[in-house]
Amino acid sequence: MRSLIVDDDEIGRLMLATFIEAFGPCDHAENGNLALNLIDTAISEGDLYDLVCLDIVMPILDGTLTLKGIRERDQKLGRRTKVFMISACNSPQDIENAFFEGDCDDYIVKPFHREAVNQMLVRHKLI
């Protein structure tokens, strides 16, 4: 499983990476613009990401707009990348917006818990 973690909080990126790296290579980006550049490189090299963990609130390009860019690329490729949105907010409205407006596959609430992340990976058949 090849993964990309996109979060402007370096500690959050590193913490989530410690959980996910056990299952394969994991790249990091601090904003959506850098993430889309990494995704474009992965596409051109034919080594696509299986999972993108994407913070909702980031500078430069936020998670919602980044997810839109990911889905546009997926459509051109005829595939669907698994995207888990990341947020410290866990209100029903935030979660509903991520799923229905953002078209994400799952929602990770900060602080991260290894078992919850592992269960999501299993549920989405990533491991």
C-alpha positions as CSV (number, residue, x, y, z in Angstrom):
1,M,0.0,0.0,0.0
2,R,1.5,3.4,-1.0
3,S,0.2,6.3,1.0
4,L,0.4,10.1,1.1
5,I,-0.3,12.1,4.3
6,V,-1.2,15.7,3.8
7,D,-1.3,17.9,6.9
8,D,0.2,21.3,7.7
9,D,1.0,20.0,11.3
10,E,4.3,18.2,11.1
11,I,3.8,16.3,14.3
12,G,0.4,15.1,13.1
13,R,1.9,13.9,9.8
14,L,4.7,12.1,11.6
15,M,2.4,10.4,14.1
16,L,0.0,9.2,11.4
17,A,2.9,8.0,9.3
18,T,4.2,5.8,12.2
19,F,0.9,3.9,12.0
20,I,0.7,3.7,8.2
21,E,4.3,3.1,7.2
22,A,4.2,-0.4,8.6
23,F,2.0,-1.3,5.6
24,G,4.1,0.3,2.8
25,P,5.8,3.5,1.6
26,C,4.4,6.7,2.9
27,D,5.0,10.2,1.5
28,H,4.3,13.5,3.2
29,A,3.1,17.0,2.1
30,E,2.3,20.0,4.2
31,N,-0.4,21.5,1.9
32,G,-2.7,20.5,-0.9
33,N,-0.7,22.1,-3.6
34,L,2.4,20.0,-2.8
35,A,0.1,16.9,-2.5
36,L,-1.3,17.4,-6.0
37,N,2.2,17.8,-7.3
38,L,3.2,14.5,-5.7
39,I,0.1,12.8,-7.0
40,D,0.9,14.1,-10.5
41,T,4.4,12.7,-10.2
42,A,3.1,9.4,-9.1
43,I,0.7,9.3,-12.0
44,S,3.5,10.1,-14.5
45,E,5.7,7.4,-13.0
46,G,2.8,4.8,-12.9
47,D,3.2,4.3,-9.2
48,L,-0.2,5.5,-7.9
49,Y,-1.2,6.2,-4.3
50,D,-3.6,3.7,-2.8
51,L,-4.5,6.0,0.1
52,V,-4.4,9.7,0.8
53,C,-4.9,11.0,4.3
54,L,-5.9,14.6,3.9
55,D,-6.3,17.3,6.6
56,I,-9.3,19.5,6.0
57,V,-7.9,22.9,7.2
58,M,-4.6,23.8,5.6
59,P,-3.0,26.9,4.1
60,I,-2.4,27.4,0.4
61,L,-4.9,24.7,-0.7
62,D,-7.3,23.2,1.8
63,G,-8.4,19.6,2.0
64,T,-11.7,20.1,0.3
65,L,-10.2,21.7,-2.8
66,T,-7.3,19.1,-2.8
67,L,-9.9,16.3,-2.7
68,K,-11.6,17.8,-5.7
69,G,-8.3,17.8,-7.5
70,I,-7.8,14.1,-6.5
71,R,-11.2,13.1,-7.8
72,E,-10.7,14.9,-11.1
73,R,-7.4,13.0,-11.6
74,D,-9.2,9.7,-10.6
75,Q,-11.9,10.3,-13.1
76,K,-9.3,10.8,-15.9
77,L,-7.6,7.5,-14.8
78,G,-10.9,5.6,-14.3
79,R,-10.1,4.7,-10.7
80,R,-10.9,5.9,-7.2
81,T,-8.1,6.6,-4.7
82,K,-9.1,6.0,-1.1
83,V,-9.1,9.3,0.8
84,F,-9.5,9.6,4.5
85,M,-10.1,13.2,5.7
86,I,-8.3,14.3,8.9
87,S,-9.7,16.8,11.3
88,A,-9.7,17.8,15.0
89,C,-13.4,18.5,14.5
90,N,-15.8,15.6,15.0
91,S,-19.1,17.3,14.9
92,P,-21.8,15.5,12.9
93,Q,-21.9,18.5,10.4
94,D,-18.1,18.3,9.8
95,I,-18.3,14.6,9.1
96,E,-21.3,14.9,6.9
97,N,-19.7,17.7,4.9
98,A,-16.5,15.6,4.4
99,F,-18.5,12.6,3.1
100,F,-21.3,14.1,1.1
101,E,-19.7,17.3,-0.2
102,G,-16.1,16.2,-0.2
103,D,-16.6,12.6,-1.5
104,C,-14.1,11.2,1.0
105,D,-14.0,7.5,1.9
106,D,-13.5,7.9,5.7
107,Y,-12.9,10.4,8.4
108,I,-10.0,10.3,11.0
109,V,-10.4,12.4,14.1
110,K,-7.3,13.9,15.8
111,P,-5.7,12.7,18.0
112,F,-5.0,9.6,16.1
113,H,-5.4,6.1,17.6
114,R,-3.5,3.3,16.0
115,E,-6.3,0.7,16.4
116,A,-8.9,3.0,14.8
117,V,-6.6,3.7,11.9
118,N,-5.9,0.0,11.4
119,Q,-9.6,-0.8,11.5
120,M,-10.2,1.8,8.7
121,L,-7.5,0.3,6.6
122,V,-9.0,-3.2,7.0
123,R,-12.5,-2.0,6.4
124,H,-11.4,-0.4,3.1
125,K,-9.4,-3.5,2.1
126,L,-6.1,-1.6,2.1
127,I,-4.4,-4.1,4.4
